Amino acid sequence: MRTLRFLLQKELRQMRRDPAIWRILFLMPVIQLLILPLAADYEIKNIDLAVTDHDHSEYSRQLVHKIIASGYFRLTASGPAFADALHSVERDKADLVLEIPAHFDRDVIKDGSATLLIAVNAINGVKAGLGAAYLQTIIQDFNGELRQRWISPAAMNPVPMIDVQSSDWFNPHMNYRFFMVPGILVMLLTMIGSSFASNNIVREIELGTIEQINVSPIRKTHFILGKLIPFWLLSMVILTLGLTIARVVYGIVPLGHYYTIYLFAGVYLLSVLGLGLLMSTYAQTQQQSMLVSFFITMIFNLMSGLYTPVESMPDWGQWISRFTPVSYFIQVIRMVVLKGSGVKDILPHLAAVLGFAVFFNTWAIINYKKRGA
């Protein structure tokens, strides 16, 4: 244990002598937690709309007014020719085109139906899909209002209708920040933990101190633990800083207990740091370890379900997600923050991440032993 204590003192002194590490460790997560949630916004507004109204009737004006009043669309072009509206799409002045046919008012009143044309600029698939869905929903609401207006309860028998009322559990106001900020915090912990741990042993090789360590009576297990524990402690401090920012800036207070998050984070960081140390035992330079770490953590973050649901991925993508520790932590922190889940609810996730920690750290110890022999 004395050997391990001396190794820990050595690592902490090296960190204290390098001010760049402290700036990266604490300043970078703060800036990213303040900026990334603003960019990772699933709610799309200010969709540019071009309208071609061939009818110029009262109903067509009411429909356009309802669309603009929704707050999701802004009218950027309005004219009698569909070609002009399409040209505004080609010049990136509009995202959608709504064409209202001639005799729209008459067809709605006389025949009870009318056809509208929605042309969507699908270069940005997400914006196009959501914009078209918003527009169709507004048109359906307008259609329902017209039906209510025409039905006279005194003159007609009641028409059976199904009224659908939705209730959003766990995030009733559908605040995307409550959903994204915890996941972004996990992503930052993963990137920082794996990248710094992956550079640790390689730095000893480049400085030439690895030879002195190899000829000393230090056990390989103590050496790996001496590299892992300082960054584990620093990562827990960063987690505390991130949770504080989430609470103060975004008003995110977990419904569950904080100790559930810290318990899972402690085991999760063992797996991530173990993976970083494993990559460090294979790399020859810090540049190699950083590139490999960036490649692996990028795959982990993209396949973790942070930005897109895992269930929407193909089968092979869902299998990859099961072997990424990040996906388990994102699920757990969202469960604790939004659902108030406890330790009993996260036991399967905890067991999976513990398995990753044992696997990666054991592999790192064995592989370093081969090189140090």
Helices and strands as residue ranges (DSSP letters): H 2-17, H 19-22, I 23-27, H 28-39, E 47-53, H 58-69, E 73-79, H 82-90, E 96-100, H 104-110, E 117-120, H 125-150, H 176-207, H 210-215, H 220-248, H 258-282, H 286-302, G 310-312, H 315-322, H 325-334, I 335-339, G 343-346, H 347-372
